[in-house]
Amino acid sequence: MTNFKNAEIGTLAEIGEKYENGKAFLHDLLELTSCEISVNAMTAGLKIPFCHRHFQNEEIYIFLKGEGTITVDNKVIDVKEGSCVKIMPKAARTIEAKTDMQYLCVQAKTNSLEQFGLKDAELC
């Protein structure tokens, strides 16, 4: 067994064409054990047709391209390239793209991070 796993998902421009619903999930592809990460592409005017919430995982949305809205517990938040939004598990959420939009979504168990950055590292 190696200490790494790599994979190719294609360019951000290809995500919408290559993956169902414009979402490339990395959990299975990279055998992730601490989180789920999805790379997402939405075309202008597309709205996720449902709200959802999680039981124990917070989600962090990092918007890479485009403009849209993310609605959290009925509060509409404008998002664009560079916007970052953290949503706690029990909050209901949905997304709508005003223009073609690309974003990352990181899902991890709330309060599970014990160390980060150089606190969880040693120089070698």
C-alpha positions as CSV (number, residue, x, y, z in Angstrom):
1,M,0.0,0.0,0.0
2,T,1.3,3.5,-0.9
3,N,1.0,6.6,1.2
4,F,-1.0,8.4,-1.5
5,K,-3.7,8.0,-4.1
6,N,-4.2,10.1,-7.2
7,A,-6.8,10.3,-9.9
8,E,-7.9,12.5,-12.8
9,I,-11.4,14.0,-13.0
10,G,-10.8,16.2,-16.0
11,T,-10.9,20.0,-16.2
12,L,-13.4,22.1,-14.4
13,A,-15.0,22.8,-17.8
14,E,-15.6,19.1,-18.4
15,I,-17.2,18.3,-15.0
16,G,-20.7,19.2,-16.2
17,E,-20.3,16.9,-19.2
18,K,-18.5,13.9,-17.7
19,Y,-20.3,13.4,-14.4
20,E,-24.0,12.8,-13.5
21,N,-25.6,16.0,-12.3
22,G,-22.4,17.9,-12.8
23,K,-20.8,16.5,-9.6
24,A,-17.5,14.7,-9.4
25,F,-17.4,13.0,-5.9
26,L,-13.9,12.3,-4.7
27,H,-14.7,10.0,-1.7
28,D,-14.7,6.7,-3.6
29,L,-12.2,7.9,-6.3
30,L,-9.5,8.7,-3.7
31,E,-10.7,6.4,-1.0
32,L,-11.1,9.4,1.4
33,T,-11.5,8.5,5.1
34,S,-12.1,11.9,6.7
35,C,-14.4,13.8,4.4
36,E,-16.3,14.0,1.1
37,I,-15.3,16.5,-1.5
38,S,-17.3,17.2,-4.7
39,V,-16.3,19.3,-7.7
40,N,-19.4,20.8,-9.1
41,A,-20.5,22.6,-12.3
42,M,-23.9,24.2,-12.8
43,T,-25.2,25.9,-15.9
44,A,-26.8,29.3,-15.8
45,G,-30.4,29.1,-14.6
46,L,-30.1,25.7,-13.0
47,K,-31.4,25.3,-9.5
48,I,-31.0,22.2,-7.3
49,P,-34.7,21.1,-7.2
50,F,-34.6,20.2,-3.5
51,C,-33.4,21.4,-0.1
52,H,-31.4,19.1,2.0
53,R,-29.7,19.0,5.4
54,H,-27.2,16.6,7.0
55,F,-27.3,14.7,10.3
56,Q,-23.7,15.2,11.4
57,N,-21.6,16.8,8.6
58,E,-21.0,20.5,8.0
59,E,-20.5,21.6,4.4
60,I,-18.1,24.2,3.1
61,Y,-18.8,25.6,-0.3
62,I,-16.0,27.3,-2.2
63,F,-17.1,29.1,-5.3
64,L,-14.5,29.1,-8.1
65,K,-16.4,30.7,-11.0
66,G,-19.7,32.4,-11.8
67,E,-22.5,33.9,-9.7
68,G,-25.5,32.5,-8.0
69,T,-27.3,32.1,-4.7
70,I,-27.2,29.6,-1.9
71,T,-30.3,29.6,0.3
72,V,-29.8,28.5,3.9
73,D,-32.8,28.2,6.2
74,N,-34.8,30.5,3.8
75,K,-32.0,33.2,3.8
76,V,-30.7,33.9,0.3
77,I,-27.0,34.5,0.1
78,D,-25.4,35.9,-3.1
79,V,-22.2,34.0,-4.0
80,K,-19.6,34.6,-6.7
81,E,-16.0,33.6,-7.5
82,G,-14.2,33.7,-4.2
83,S,-17.2,33.3,-1.9
84,C,-17.0,30.7,0.8
85,V,-19.9,29.5,2.9
86,K,-20.0,27.1,5.8
87,I,-23.3,25.5,6.6
88,M,-24.0,23.5,9.8
89,P,-25.7,20.1,9.6
90,K,-29.2,20.9,10.5
91,A,-29.6,23.9,8.2
92,A,-31.6,23.4,5.0
93,R,-29.8,24.4,1.9
94,T,-30.1,24.7,-1.9
95,I,-28.2,26.4,-4.7
96,E,-29.1,28.3,-7.8
97,A,-26.7,29.4,-10.6
98,K,-27.3,32.8,-12.2
99,T,-24.4,32.3,-14.6
100,D,-22.4,29.2,-15.3
101,M,-20.9,28.3,-11.9
102,Q,-18.3,26.0,-10.6
103,Y,-17.6,25.2,-6.9
104,L,-16.1,22.8,-4.5
105,C,-18.1,21.3,-1.6
106,V,-16.3,19.8,1.4
107,Q,-18.3,17.7,3.8
108,A,-16.8,16.7,7.2
109,K,-18.1,15.7,10.6
110,T,-18.8,18.8,12.7
111,N,-16.2,19.3,15.6
112,S,-14.0,16.4,14.3
113,L,-10.9,18.5,13.4
114,E,-8.4,18.2,16.3
115,Q,-5.3,19.5,14.6
116,F,-4.6,21.4,11.4
117,G,-1.7,23.2,9.6
118,L,1.7,22.7,11.2
119,K,0.2,21.6,14.5
120,D,-0.5,18.3,12.6
121,A,2.9,18.2,10.9
122,E,6.5,17.7,11.4
123,L,9.2,19.2,9.2
124,C,11.3,16.6,7.3
